[in-house]
Amino acid sequence: MRKILKLSSVLLLLLALPVTGVVPQTHAASTALTDRMKNVIQGTVANVKQVPGFNRPNITWWAIDVQTATGTVEVRIAPTWWYPSLNIRKGDRVKVTGFTPPFWVVRGISGLMACRVEDETTGAVYDFSNFRKWCGRK
């Protein structure tokens, strides 16, 4: 019975789309949205840490606190199972390109999800542009 209700809800939604004027995003519109959401920060790593995920606290993430000219920004890099260790240390100079996920905006969570982290001190680069939807896949 539940499956029938879900199916009927989906069908009603699909029928309502043309009436409401919802138009699928074009690539240009999608790119413009992605560009507006991207942030680039530069600063010094104040802390390297492992933190629980926001939506799934049982998944541990690598995060860094970046001290910029305007304050400290927490940057989520990747789950620890992707990278058992990071080549980023406290005191390193970094350049981070990232975005604030819509889920975080709704929940009032500040910080950035990393698209690309460049450690200018060690030369390490962590690039997630091809994996994360809002980074603007290449």
C-alpha positions in Angstrom: 0.0 0.0 0.0 2.8 2.4 0.8 4.4 1.8 -2.6 1.2 2.7 -4.3 0.9 5.9 -2.3 4.5 6.8 -3.1 4.0 6.1 -6.7 0.8 8.1 -6.9 2.6 11.0 -5.1 5.4 11.0 -7.6 3.0 10.8 -10.6 1.1 13.8 -9.2 4.3 15.7 -8.8 5.4 15.0 -12.4 2.0 16.1 -13.7 2.2 19.3 -11.7 5.6 20.3 -13.0 4.5 21.7 -16.4 1.7 23.6 -14.7 3.9 25.3 -12.2 6.4 26.4 -14.8 9.4 24.6 -13.3 12.0 24.3 -16.0 15.0 22.1 -15.9 18.2 24.0 -15.4 20.4 24.5 -18.4 24.2 24.0 -18.1 24.7 27.8 -18.1 22.2 28.3 -15.2 23.8 25.5 -13.3 27.3 26.9 -13.8 26.1 30.3 -12.7 24.7 28.8 -9.5 27.9 26.9 -8.9 30.0 30.1 -9.4 27.9 32.0 -6.9 28.3 29.3 -4.3 32.0 29.0 -4.5 34.2 30.7 -2.0 38.0 31.0 -2.1 39.8 31.7 1.2 43.5 31.9 2.0 45.1 31.7 5.4 47.0 29.7 8.0 45.9 26.4 9.3 45.0 26.9 13.0 44.0 23.3 13.7 43.8 19.9 11.9 41.1 17.7 13.4 38.8 14.8 12.9 35.1 15.6 13.4 31.8 13.7 13.2 29.6 14.2 10.1 26.7 16.6 10.4 24.1 14.2 8.8 25.9 11.0 9.7 27.8 11.4 13.0 29.2 7.9 12.7 31.3 9.0 9.8 34.4 10.9 10.8 35.7 13.7 8.6 39.0 15.5 8.3 38.6 19.2 8.9 40.9 22.2 9.2 40.3 25.5 10.9 41.8 28.2 8.6 42.7 31.6 10.1 42.0 34.3 7.5 42.2 38.1 7.7 38.5 38.2 8.6 38.3 35.3 11.1 38.5 31.5 11.4 36.7 29.2 8.9 36.1 25.5 9.4 36.7 23.5 6.2 35.5 20.0 5.9 37.9 18.1 3.6 36.9 14.4 3.3 35.9 11.4 5.3 38.8 9.7 7.1 38.3 6.5 5.2 39.2 8.4 2.0 42.4 9.6 3.6 43.9 7.8 6.6 46.2 10.8 7.1 46.6 14.4 5.7 49.7 16.1 4.6 48.5 19.4 6.1 49.8 20.7 9.4 49.1 23.4 11.8 50.9 26.6 10.7 50.8 25.7 6.9 49.6 28.4 4.5 46.6 27.1 2.5 44.3 28.2 -0.3 40.8 26.6 -0.2 38.1 26.7 -2.8 34.9 25.5 -1.4 31.1 25.9 -1.0 28.5 25.8 1.7 26.2 22.8 1.1 22.5 23.7 0.9 21.9 21.3 3.8 24.3 23.4 5.9 22.5 26.6 4.9 19.2 25.3 6.0 20.6 24.1 9.3 22.6 27.3 10.0 25.9 25.5 9.9 28.8 27.8 9.0 32.0 26.7 7.2 33.0 25.3 3.9 33.0 22.0 2.1 36.3 21.8 0.2 36.4 21.5 -3.5 40.1 22.1 -3.6 42.7 22.5 -0.9 46.2 23.7 -1.9 48.8 23.6 0.9 51.2 26.3 -0.2 53.8 25.2 2.4 54.1 21.5 1.4 52.7 21.6 -2.1 50.0 19.0 -1.3 46.8 19.4 -3.3 43.4 17.7 -2.4 41.0 18.2 -5.3 37.4 17.0 -5.1 36.0 19.0 -8.1 35.0 15.9 -10.0 33.3 14.3 -7.1 31.2 17.0 -5.4 28.2 18.3 -7.3 28.4 21.9 -6.2 32.1 22.2 -7.1 31.3 22.3 -10.8 32.3 18.9 -12.1 34.7 19.1 -15.0 
